[in-house]
Structures are given as C-alpha cells and as structure tokens.
Amino acid sequence: MDALSSAALRYDIQCLVQAVRHCNALDALPLTLNEGQWSTLAHYLQPLSLTQGHILIDQGTKERTVYFVESGSFTVHYQDTRSRIRIAMVGPGSVLGEGAFFSHLPRSATVQAGSDSRLWCMNPLRFRELSVRHPDVALELTLAMASVLARRMQNKPKRVAVT
C-alpha cells in the first residue's frame, strides 16, 4: 500500500468515535453526536491511511480539506519570517486543517505523520452537502471544530497546530 491510500480501506467509524470520546488533549474535538448522527457523518467522510513521514499538509498551499485523526500522531511545524521553526503535536481524537477550512486562506503550517496513522477527511463540497441534507450534524461539527480552533489560538504553543 502506498503512503496515502483510501480506495481499499474499510474503516469502521466507531474507531474514530472512540478516539474522539477518549481524547483528553487540550485540542480534543468536542463532538458529541449520537450513533445515528455519527453514521450520517461517516457517509460524508473519506478514510485515509498514512505512513510515518508522509506530508499531509504543506504550508502555503491553498486547499481546505479538514482531517479527523483516528490513530497515530502528527507533527505540525511552521517556519516564521526569522526562520525559527515552531512545532506542535496532534494525536487521535483531534482535527487538522480547520484553520484553512474556515478562513479560505493558504495553509499556515506543514503537517507530517509522526507514525503510521489513520484519518478521515472531508472537503468543502462534501461539507456543503452535509449542511444541506443534515444541518443538525453540520452545525455540531462546525461548533466542535471552531472550539478546537479557539482553544488552539488561546494556547501559544498550540497555535502552530492551526493549519
């Protein structure tokens, strides 16, 4: 299987549900959906598998996919104007890419798999479909991602993780 693959994967959304429910990190995704809502959300998500070292997000690219971490770890690094590198770690039960998803701006940092990882992703088109067909689920998802974004912005070391 190559570094980034989704065609042959058959993930069970329950693994992501458990990761979200058991995450105690500052940037845990506070998404409290019932089983039916999780099942609905699963239809709008695409599973991904990454090998250690794979670049998921490149700083400066203009792309708005959001990623939900089921397993593994990710390093988020940002190089500022003085060539200082800042690093944050993101693990299971959190989200990546929420900054560009909401802002429509280029990616603010690079995200690399620190270990073999499993994620679920959603592009803006799929989110728009979810919003039209299941506005209650889309609203809960939006509020949860916005909560992570706000907590990361308030915590100086975690600001790097806003991608």
C-alpha positions as CSV (number, residue, x, y, z in Angstrom):
1,M,0.0,0.0,0.0
2,D,1.4,3.4,-0.9
3,A,1.9,6.3,1.6
4,L,-1.5,7.8,1.0
5,S,-4.3,5.4,0.2
6,S,-8.1,5.3,0.6
7,A,-9.5,3.1,-2.1
8,A,-9.0,-0.2,-0.4
9,L,-9.6,0.9,3.2
10,R,-12.7,-0.1,5.0
11,Y,-12.7,1.8,8.3
12,D,-15.3,1.5,10.9
13,I,-16.4,4.9,12.0
14,Q,-16.6,3.5,15.6
15,C,-12.8,3.7,15.8
16,L,-13.0,7.5,15.2
17,V,-15.9,7.8,17.6
18,Q,-13.8,6.1,20.4
19,A,-10.8,8.3,19.6
20,V,-12.9,11.4,19.9
21,R,-14.6,10.2,23.1
22,H,-11.4,9.3,24.8
23,C,-9.2,12.2,23.9
24,N,-8.2,14.4,26.8
25,A,-5.9,16.7,25.0
26,L,-6.3,20.5,25.0
27,D,-7.3,20.3,21.4
28,A,-9.7,17.3,21.7
29,L,-12.6,17.5,19.3
30,P,-15.7,18.0,21.5
31,L,-18.1,16.3,19.1
32,T,-21.0,14.6,20.9
33,L,-23.1,13.0,18.2
34,N,-25.5,10.1,18.8
35,E,-24.9,6.8,16.9
36,G,-27.3,7.8,14.1
37,Q,-25.5,11.2,13.6
38,W,-22.1,9.5,13.6
39,S,-23.4,7.1,10.9
40,T,-24.7,10.0,8.9
41,L,-21.4,11.9,9.2
42,A,-19.5,8.7,8.1
43,H,-21.1,9.0,4.7
44,Y,-19.5,12.4,4.1
45,L,-16.0,11.4,5.2
46,Q,-13.2,9.6,3.3
47,P,-10.8,7.3,5.2
48,L,-7.1,7.8,4.7
49,S,-4.1,5.8,5.8
50,L,-0.6,7.4,6.0
51,T,2.8,6.0,6.7
52,Q,5.2,7.6,9.1
53,G,6.9,10.6,7.5
54,H,4.2,11.4,4.9
55,I,3.4,15.1,4.5
56,L,-0.4,15.6,4.9
57,I,-0.5,19.4,4.6
58,D,2.1,21.7,3.1
59,Q,2.5,25.2,4.5
60,G,1.4,27.8,1.9
61,T,-0.9,25.6,-0.2
62,K,-4.4,26.7,-0.9
63,E,-6.5,23.7,-0.1
64,R,-9.3,23.4,2.5
65,T,-9.8,19.7,3.4
66,V,-10.2,19.0,7.1
67,Y,-8.9,15.8,8.7
68,F,-10.1,13.9,11.8
69,V,-7.4,11.9,13.5
70,E,-8.4,8.3,14.4
71,S,-5.0,7.0,15.2
72,G,-1.3,7.9,15.0
73,S,0.4,11.2,15.7
74,F,1.2,14.2,13.6
75,T,3.9,16.9,13.9
76,V,2.9,20.4,12.9
77,H,5.7,22.7,12.1
78,Y,5.8,26.3,11.0
79,Q,8.7,28.4,9.9
80,D,8.3,32.1,10.7
81,T,9.9,35.1,9.0
82,R,13.1,34.7,11.1
83,S,13.5,31.1,10.1
84,R,12.5,29.8,13.5
85,I,10.7,26.6,13.5
86,R,7.8,26.0,15.9
87,I,6.3,22.6,16.5
88,A,3.1,21.1,17.9
89,M,1.9,17.6,18.2
90,V,-1.6,16.4,17.3
91,G,-3.0,13.0,18.1
92,P,-6.1,10.8,18.0
93,G,-9.4,12.5,18.7
94,S,-8.4,15.8,17.3
95,V,-8.7,17.7,14.0
96,L,-6.2,19.0,11.4
97,G,-6.8,21.7,8.7
98,E,-9.6,23.6,10.5
99,G,-7.8,26.9,10.0
100,A,-7.9,26.9,6.2
101,F,-11.3,25.2,6.2
102,F,-12.8,28.2,7.9
103,S,-10.6,31.0,6.7
104,H,-10.2,30.1,2.9
105,L,-6.5,31.2,3.4
106,P,-3.4,29.2,2.5
107,R,-2.3,26.5,4.9
108,S,-0.4,28.1,7.8
109,A,1.8,25.1,8.7
110,T,3.1,21.8,7.4
111,V,1.7,18.6,8.9
112,Q,3.6,15.3,8.8
113,A,2.7,11.9,10.0
114,G,4.9,11.1,13.1
115,S,3.8,7.5,12.9
116,D,1.6,5.3,10.7
117,S,-1.8,6.9,11.0
118,R,-5.5,6.7,10.1
119,L,-7.7,9.7,9.5
120,W,-11.0,10.7,8.0
121,C,-11.2,13.7,5.7
122,M,-13.9,16.0,4.4
123,N,-13.6,18.5,1.6
124,P,-15.7,21.7,1.5
125,L,-18.0,20.3,-1.2
126,R,-18.9,17.3,1.0
127,F,-19.4,19.6,4.0
128,R,-21.8,21.7,1.9
129,E,-23.8,18.6,1.0
130,L,-23.9,17.6,4.7
131,S,-25.1,21.1,5.6
132,V,-27.9,20.9,3.2
133,R,-29.1,17.4,3.9
134,H,-28.3,17.2,7.7
135,P,-27.9,20.7,9.1
136,D,-28.0,19.5,12.7
137,V,-24.9,17.3,12.2
138,A,-23.2,20.0,10.2
139,L,-23.8,22.5,13.0
140,E,-22.5,20.2,15.7
141,L,-19.4,19.5,13.6
142,T,-18.8,23.2,12.9
143,L,-19.1,24.1,16.6
144,A,-16.7,21.4,17.6
145,M,-14.1,22.4,15.0
146,A,-14.5,26.1,16.0
147,S,-14.0,25.1,19.6
148,V,-10.7,23.4,18.7
149,L,-9.6,26.4,16.7
150,A,-10.4,28.8,19.6
151,R,-8.6,26.6,22.2
152,R,-5.5,26.4,19.9
153,M,-5.5,30.1,19.3
154,Q,-5.6,30.8,23.1
155,N,-2.7,28.4,23.8
156,K,0.5,29.9,22.4
157,P,2.3,26.5,21.8
158,K,-0.8,25.0,20.1
159,R,-1.3,28.0,17.7
160,V,1.1,26.2,15.4
161,A,-1.5,23.4,15.0
162,V,-4.0,25.8,13.4
163,T,-3.5,24.6,9.8
